């Protein structure tokens, strides 16, 4: 029996060789270099435990200003994209309810991510596709600072979409599959 790939190793590899290398997020390279990204794995079979882990990470960020962001990797239980979106909606509502709105923001990533106005095969979806389902917990203040120093923050999504469409769905799907097995 072969061991399952390490979800955190796969996520780190995705951040470094996909997100940073392709400049999908122009701010990620700085955080990788500074080692300010926290990686945490949690099963989402127990939805309540996954949500509690999210709030544990909010508290960790509250108490640890040198950590800029957390990638909460949902290792199992949210393979279905619709199930993932349902729990994401709950997580976002709870963040607001618990007073974290304006302090933290959730960015969402899933292996089968599809934007509402896109076809599943559209390479643009790979801007939010990751080896495993995850929530990216960002500090709003850090995001605002980064955006203020970027020459064209509004152009980032369009640039990413154009770049990924040039690569194509098949190549991106192979790359993501390889990263998942990292």
C-alpha positions as CSV (number, residue, x, y, z in Angstrom):
1,X,0.0,0.0,0.0
2,X,1.4,3.4,-1.0
3,X,1.3,6.3,1.4
4,X,-1.0,9.2,0.5
5,X,0.8,12.3,-0.6
6,X,1.3,14.9,2.2
7,X,-1.4,17.5,1.7
8,X,0.8,20.3,3.1
9,X,3.7,19.4,0.8
10,X,1.4,19.4,-2.2
11,X,0.0,22.8,-1.1
12,X,3.5,24.3,-0.6
13,X,4.5,22.9,-4.0
14,X,1.4,24.5,-5.6
15,X,2.1,27.9,-4.0
16,X,5.7,27.9,-5.1
17,X,5.6,26.2,-8.6
18,X,2.2,27.4,-9.7
19,X,1.0,30.5,-7.8
20,X,4.4,32.2,-7.4
21,X,6.1,30.8,-10.6
22,X,3.1,31.9,-12.8
23,X,2.7,35.1,-10.8
24,X,-1.0,34.3,-10.3
25,X,-0.8,36.2,-7.1
26,X,1.8,39.0,-7.4
27,X,2.1,39.2,-3.7
28,X,2.7,35.5,-2.8
29,X,6.4,35.4,-3.7
30,X,7.2,38.0,-1.1
31,X,5.4,36.0,1.6
32,X,7.1,32.7,0.5
33,X,10.5,34.4,0.7
34,X,9.7,35.9,4.1
35,X,8.3,32.5,5.3
36,X,5.1,34.2,6.6
37,X,2.6,31.7,5.2
38,X,1.1,29.2,7.7
39,X,0.0,25.9,6.3
40,X,-2.6,23.9,8.4
41,X,-4.3,20.6,7.4
42,X,-7.8,19.7,8.7
43,X,-10.3,17.2,7.7
44,X,-13.7,18.6,6.7
45,X,-15.6,15.3,7.3
46,X,-16.7,17.0,10.5
47,X,-17.9,20.4,9.2
48,X,-18.1,21.9,12.7
49,X,-14.4,20.9,13.4
50,X,-13.3,22.5,10.1
51,X,-15.1,25.7,11.1
52,X,-13.6,25.7,14.5
53,X,-10.2,25.2,12.9
54,X,-10.8,28.4,10.9
55,X,-11.5,30.3,14.0
56,X,-8.4,28.8,15.7
57,X,-6.5,30.3,12.7
58,X,-8.1,33.7,13.2
59,X,-7.0,33.6,16.8
60,X,-3.5,32.4,15.8
61,X,-3.2,35.4,13.3
62,X,-4.5,37.7,16.1
63,X,-1.7,36.5,18.4
64,X,1.1,36.2,15.8
65,X,1.5,39.3,13.7
66,X,4.6,38.0,12.0
67,X,2.4,35.4,10.2
68,X,0.7,37.2,7.3
69,X,-1.7,34.5,6.1
70,X,-2.9,31.0,6.6
71,X,-3.7,28.3,4.1
72,X,-6.2,26.0,5.7
73,X,-6.1,22.8,3.7
74,X,-9.3,20.8,3.9
75,X,-7.9,17.3,3.4
76,X,-11.1,15.3,3.1
77,X,-14.8,15.6,3.1
78,X,-15.2,18.5,0.6
79,X,-14.3,16.8,-2.7
80,X,-17.7,17.9,-4.2
81,X,-17.4,21.5,-5.2
82,X,-21.0,22.3,-4.3
83,X,-20.5,20.9,-0.8
84,X,-17.4,23.0,-0.6
85,X,-19.3,26.2,-1.6
86,X,-22.0,25.5,0.9
87,X,-19.5,25.3,3.8
88,X,-17.6,28.3,2.4
89,X,-20.8,30.4,2.6
90,X,-21.2,29.3,6.3
91,X,-17.6,30.1,7.0
92,X,-17.9,33.6,5.5
93,X,-21.1,34.3,7.4
94,X,-19.6,33.1,10.7
95,X,-16.5,35.3,10.1
96,X,-18.8,38.3,9.9
97,X,-20.9,37.2,12.8
98,X,-17.8,36.8,15.0
99,X,-16.6,40.3,14.2
100,X,-13.8,39.4,11.8
101,X,-15.2,41.2,8.8
102,X,-12.7,43.8,7.8
103,X,-10.0,42.0,9.7
104,X,-9.7,38.8,7.7
105,X,-10.9,37.7,4.3
106,X,-11.4,34.2,2.9
107,X,-10.1,33.4,-0.6
108,X,-11.3,30.0,-1.8
109,X,-9.6,27.3,-3.8
110,X,-10.7,23.9,-4.9
111,X,-9.5,21.3,-7.4
112,X,-12.8,21.6,-9.3
113,X,-13.3,25.3,-9.0
114,X,-15.6,26.8,-11.6
115,X,-16.5,30.4,-11.8
116,X,-20.3,31.0,-12.1
117,X,-20.0,32.5,-15.6
118,X,-17.4,30.0,-16.9
119,X,-17.5,26.6,-18.5
120,X,-15.7,23.8,-16.5
121,X,-13.0,23.5,-19.2
122,X,-12.2,27.2,-19.2
123,X,-8.5,27.5,-18.2
124,X,-9.5,30.7,-16.3
125,X,-10.9,28.5,-13.5
126,X,-7.3,27.5,-12.7
127,X,-6.8,30.9,-11.0
128,X,-8.8,29.3,-8.1
129,X,-7.9,25.6,-8.6
130,X,-5.6,24.0,-6.1
131,X,-4.5,20.4,-5.3
132,X,-6.9,20.1,-2.4
133,X,-9.9,22.2,-1.2
134,X,-8.6,25.1,0.9
135,X,-9.5,28.4,2.5
136,X,-6.9,31.1,2.3
137,X,-7.3,33.4,5.4
138,X,-5.8,36.8,4.5
139,X,-5.2,39.8,6.7
140,X,-7.3,42.7,5.2
141,X,-4.7,45.3,6.2
142,X,-1.8,43.3,4.6
143,X,-3.9,42.9,1.4
144,X,-4.7,46.6,1.3
145,X,-1.0,47.5,1.7
146,X,0.0,45.1,-1.1
147,X,-2.7,46.4,-3.4
148,X,-1.7,50.0,-2.8
149,X,1.8,49.3,-4.0
150,X,0.8,47.4,-7.1
151,X,0.7,49.4,-10.4
152,X,-2.5,47.7,-11.7
153,X,-4.4,45.7,-9.1
154,X,-7.6,45.8,-11.1
155,X,-5.8,44.2,-14.0
156,X,-4.5,41.2,-12.1
157,X,-7.6,38.9,-12.8
158,X,-7.6,39.7,-16.5
159,X,-3.9,39.2,-16.9
160,X,-4.2,35.8,-15.1
161,X,-7.1,34.7,-17.2
162,X,-5.2,35.6,-20.5
163,X,-2.0,33.8,-19.3
164,X,-3.8,30.6,-18.2
165,X,-5.9,30.5,-21.4
166,X,-2.6,30.6,-23.4
167,X,-1.4,27.5,-21.4
168,X,-4.7,25.6,-22.0
169,X,-6.9,23.4,-19.9
170,X,-5.1,20.1,-20.6
171,X,-1.7,21.3,-19.6
172,X,-3.0,23.0,-16.5
173,X,-5.0,19.9,-15.5
174,X,-1.9,17.7,-15.8
175,X,0.2,20.2,-13.8
176,X,-2.4,20.3,-11.0
177,X,-2.7,16.5,-10.9
178,X,1.1,16.2,-10.6
179,X,1.1,18.7,-7.8
180,X,-1.6,16.8,-6.0
181,X,0.6,13.8,-6.0
182,X,3.7,15.7,-4.8
